[in-house]
Amino acid sequence: MAKSLRSKWKRKMRAEKRKKNAPKELARLKQALSLDKKGEADMSDLQDIATVVPADKITKQTDVEMAEQEEEDGGKMDMDKKRNKKTLLDENGQYPTWMNQRQAKKMKAKRVTKKTGKVKKKKGIAW
């Protein structure tokens, strides 16, 4: 796919744009990462690129959140223990969230045919 003339042209022009903007981008990155005499980066230019948060604040915050979460959960993972492995139904008869509607419909059809022995006809055009 993506072999049309239009997409080739777009790809070519994006490459040209990258070439044109590369020196400016590199200079801006170097300036952002250059250190001042104090040993800290110039944050005024960085603020328009990204939000700047000190590293020690982030590490403290994540450590506290992890500790609280472990205390709540008791250090165990949340697992769906009441799920039938064969049918993938839970105790309420619900399929897992990752399963799409087509898969659920297929599983239900299998279950019903096993239970009743009758095959339900599908709607639509028969070719």
N, C-alpha and C positions, 0 to 999 in steps of 0.2 A: 504494500500500500504506500501511499504518499510518493508516487512517482510521476504525478502530473506536472505539467510545465509550471503551473502556478506555484505548487509547493516547492519545486526546485528553485524557482526564482526567489521565493520567500526565504528558503534556507540560505541561498547565496547572499541575499541582502542582510540577513541576520549576522552572517559571518563577517561581512564588510563592516557592519556596525560594531561588532566585537573588536575588530582590528582597530577601528577608529577610536573607540572609547577606552581601549586597554591602557594606553599610557596615562590618561587622566585618572582612571580608576586605580592604577598602581600607585601613582603619586599620592592620591587621597588616602589610600591604605597605609602607605609609609608614613604619611604625616600623622595619621590617627594613632599609629603604633609607636611613633617616635617618643622617646622619653624626655621630659623636661629636666631641668637641673635638680628638681626636688625628687625625682625618681618616679613620678606619676605621669601618666599619659594626659595629653591635653583633652579634657572632657568636653569643652565647649563645642568643638567640631564633631565629636562623636555623638552628641545628643541628638542631632538631626538624623543620624543614621540609625541609632538604636538607643534604647533606654539603658542607662548605666546604673548598675547596682554593685556595691562592694561585695567581694567574694566571701568575706567572713560572715556577712549578714545572711547570705544564701545558705552557707553550710550550717550555721546555727539553726536557721529556720527549718531546714530539711531534717536535721538530727532530732529536733523537738517533735516534728510531725511524725517521724518514723517511730519514735518512742511511744507517743500517744496511740498510734494505730496498733502497735504490738500489744499494748495493755488492753485495748478494747477487744481485739480479736483473740487474745490469749496465745498469740504467736502461730495460729493455724491459718491455712488458706481457706477461702470460701469455696466450697465444692458442693455441687448438687448431688447429694447422696441418695436422694429418693427418686432417681431416674432409672427407668427400665432400659437396660443396655440394648435389648433387641429392638424394641419399638421406639426408643428415645423419648418416650412420654414421661412427664413427671407425675407427681401424685395428683395434680389437678387436671391431667389430660392435655397439658400444653407441650408443644414441641420446643426445642431450644431456640434461643433468639437468633443464632447464626443460620438456622435452617430457613431456606426461602419457601414460598408458598407452593411452588411446583413440587419440590421434594416432599413437603408435608402431605400434599394431595396424593402423591405416589405411594407413600408409606401407609396412608389411611386406606387406599384402595387394596393394598396387599393384605392389611389387617382384616378388612371387611370380607374379602373373598375367602380367607382362611376360616373365618368365623361362620359365615353363612353358606359358603360353597357356591354361591351364585356370582357370576361375572356381570358387573354392571356395564351396560353399553355406554360408550363414549359419545358425547355430542359432537356434531360437526359433519363434514362431508366425508363420505366413505369413497375412496378412490379404488 
